[in-house]
């Protein structure tokens, strides 16, 4: 079972992904937690390039291709082998993020994004995707506070984009959810962490029983 969590900066998806991972593990379900960009040794190096505020000159095309390179390595090294073993995979972001950020946000051709997403993911599609949706201003405020607390100011290249960019990303996510209602579950990310965790597991519980 392949579960992904998506959303704009500061929506709380990383927290919920980790909570879901712990909930599944506590029920003796074989599960791994991973993330994009990152998830592999090579991917973590790519992540540093993508998130560093010092790399402001990174072009949309280069950013897009780095995301796809990260995913290709991630799928080959982590996700596909885990799924083949019958494990659950909980992933913080996957190819929907590339559609939202590089497609809608940066303006990379959506047909090209779709083709390279399919190529880099080897055709693997999440079984369920939770979109944690919230107003851009709330998400950015949370993200900047998070970076300040965890001293990640040097990793805020996306947070530093203007509000218009993040509005496009949010709209992209909502369009994706409309296009695949059977896979997406849209949740109000302004709700408390415990309430969101409970809502997510309500959707996961039938899959666990099955």
C-alpha positions in Angstrom: 0.0 0.0 0.0 1.5 3.3 -1.1 0.2 6.4 0.8 1.3 10.0 0.0 0.8 13.3 1.8 0.8 16.5 -0.1 0.2 20.3 0.4 1.7 23.7 0.3 4.6 24.9 2.6 3.5 24.8 6.2 0.4 22.7 5.8 1.5 20.1 8.3 1.9 17.1 5.9 5.3 16.1 7.3 3.9 15.9 10.8 0.9 13.9 9.7 3.1 11.6 7.5 5.2 10.7 10.6 2.1 10.3 12.8 0.5 7.9 10.2 3.8 6.0 10.0 3.9 5.6 13.8 0.2 4.6 13.9 0.7 1.9 11.3 3.9 0.6 12.9 2.2 0.4 16.3 -0.3 -2.0 14.7 2.5 -4.3 13.6 2.0 -3.3 9.9 5.3 -3.5 7.9 5.8 0.1 6.9 8.5 2.5 5.9 8.5 6.3 6.0 10.2 8.3 3.4 10.2 11.7 1.6 10.8 13.7 -1.5 13.0 15.3 -2.3 15.3 13.0 -0.4 14.7 9.5 0.8 18.1 8.2 -0.5 21.7 9.2 0.0 21.8 10.7 -3.5 18.4 12.2 -3.0 19.4 14.0 0.2 22.3 15.7 -1.8 19.8 16.8 -4.4 17.5 18.0 -1.7 20.2 20.3 -0.4 20.6 21.9 -3.8 16.8 22.4 -4.2 16.1 23.9 -0.8 19.2 26.0 -0.3 18.4 29.8 -0.3 21.9 30.3 -1.8 20.7 28.7 -5.1 18.3 31.4 -6.1 19.6 31.3 -9.7 18.4 27.7 -10.2 16.2 27.7 -13.3 12.7 26.2 -13.4 14.0 23.6 -16.0 16.9 22.6 -13.8 14.7 22.5 -10.7 12.2 20.3 -12.5 14.9 17.9 -13.8 16.5 17.6 -10.3 13.1 16.7 -8.8 12.7 14.0 -11.4 16.2 12.7 -10.9 15.6 12.5 -7.2 12.3 10.6 -7.8 13.9 8.1 -10.2 16.5 7.2 -7.6 14.0 7.1 -4.8 11.6 4.8 -6.6 14.4 2.4 -7.8 16.2 2.3 -4.4 13.4 2.6 -1.8 9.7 2.7 -2.9 9.6 -0.1 -5.5 11.6 -2.6 -3.5 9.4 -2.0 -0.4 6.2 -2.4 -2.3 7.5 -5.6 -3.9 8.1 -7.0 -0.4 4.4 -6.2 0.5 5.3 -3.3 2.8 3.3 -0.1 3.2 5.1 3.0 2.1 4.2 6.4 3.7 5.8 9.2 1.6 6.0 12.9 2.4 5.4 14.3 -1.2 5.6 12.4 -4.5 4.9 13.2 -8.1 1.8 15.4 -7.4 4.2 17.9 -5.8 6.0 18.2 -9.1 2.8 18.9 -11.0 1.8 21.5 -8.4 5.2 23.2 -7.9 7.0 22.9 -11.2 3.9 22.6 -13.4 1.4 25.1 -12.0 3.9 27.1 -9.9 6.9 27.5 -12.3 5.0 27.1 -15.6 6.7 23.9 -16.9 4.6 22.3 -19.5 2.1 20.0 -17.8 2.3 17.3 -20.5 6.0 17.2 -20.1 5.7 17.0 -16.3 3.2 14.1 -16.7 5.5 12.2 -19.0 8.6 12.5 -16.8 6.6 11.8 -13.7 5.5 8.5 -15.3 9.1 7.7 -16.4 10.8 8.5 -13.0 8.1 6.7 -11.0 8.2 3.6 -13.2 4.4 4.0 -13.5 3.9 3.6 -9.8 0.8 5.6 -8.5 -0.1 6.1 -4.9 -3.1 4.1 -3.6 -4.2 7.1 -1.5 -3.1 10.7 -1.4 -4.0 13.1 1.4 -4.0 16.8 0.4 -3.7 19.0 3.5 -5.2 22.3 2.3 -4.9 25.7 4.0 -4.7 29.3 3.0 -1.3 30.3 1.7 -0.8 33.0 4.3 -1.3 30.5 7.1 1.0 27.9 5.6 3.8 30.3 4.9 3.6 31.7 8.5 3.9 28.2 9.9 6.7 27.3 7.6 8.8 30.4 8.5 8.2 29.8 12.2 9.2 26.1 11.7 12.5 27.1 9.9 13.2 29.6 12.7 12.7 27.1 15.5 14.6 24.3 13.8 17.3 26.8 12.5 16.6 25.9 8.8 16.7 29.4 7.5 19.2 28.2 4.8 16.6 25.7 3.5 13.8 28.2 2.7 14.2 28.7 -1.1 10.6 27.8 -1.8 9.2 29.6 1.3 11.0 32.8 -0.1 8.9 32.7 -3.2 6.1 35.4 -3.5 2.5 34.7 -2.4 1.4 34.5 -6.1 3.7 31.5 -6.6 2.2 29.7 -3.6 -1.3 30.5 -4.7 -0.6 28.8 -8.0 0.8 25.8 -6.2 -2.3 25.6 -4.0 -4.6 25.9 -7.0 -2.6 23.2 -8.8 -3.1 20.8 -5.9 -6.8 21.5 -5.8 -7.1 20.8 -9.6 -5.3 17.5 -9.1 -7.6 16.5 -6.4 -10.6 17.3 -8.6 -9.1 15.2 -11.4 -8.5 12.1 -9.3 -11.3 12.1 -6.6 -10.9 8.3 -6.0 -7.3 8.7 -4.9 -7.3 12.1 -3.2 -8.7 13.0 0.2 -8.7 16.8 0.8 -8.5 17.8 4.5 -8.7 21.2 6.2 -5.1 21.7 7.4 -6.1 24.5 9.8 -7.5 21.9 12.1 -5.5 20.6 15.1 -2.9 17.9 14.7 -4.8 15.3 16.6 -8.0 15.9 14.7 -6.2 15.6 11.4 -4.5 12.4 12.4 -7.8 10.9 13.4 -9.4 12.0 10.1 -6.6 10.5 8.1 -6.7 7.2 9.9 -10.5 6.9 9.4 -9.7 6.7 5.7 -6.8 4.3 6.2 -8.6 1.9 8.6 -10.6 0.1 5.9 -7.3 -0.5 4.0 -5.7 -1.9 7.2 -8.6 -4.3 7.7 -8.4 -5.4 4.1 
